[in-house]
Amino acid sequence: MSTREVFRSQPAETFPLNTGRLLQRKCACGQHTGGGECHACAGKSQLLQRHSARRTGGG
């Protein structure tokens, strides 16, 4: 029996596709959300955006 025949005779190990677990993402505040942030934290982050001190433009 050759090496190839030994490897062919062994069935591949399979894993179940659905283990019953679902990945749930959490926001920084700890709430489960479908995306990255809940509505409250998304509103806060819009208020906290920084603006550049330098003015750019022609002139």
Residue pairs with C-beta under 8 A, 6 or more apart in sequence:
24 32
25 32
25 33
25 34
25 35
25 36
26 32
26 33
27 33
27 36
27 37
27 38
27 41
28 37
28 41
29 38
29 40
29 41
31 38
37 45
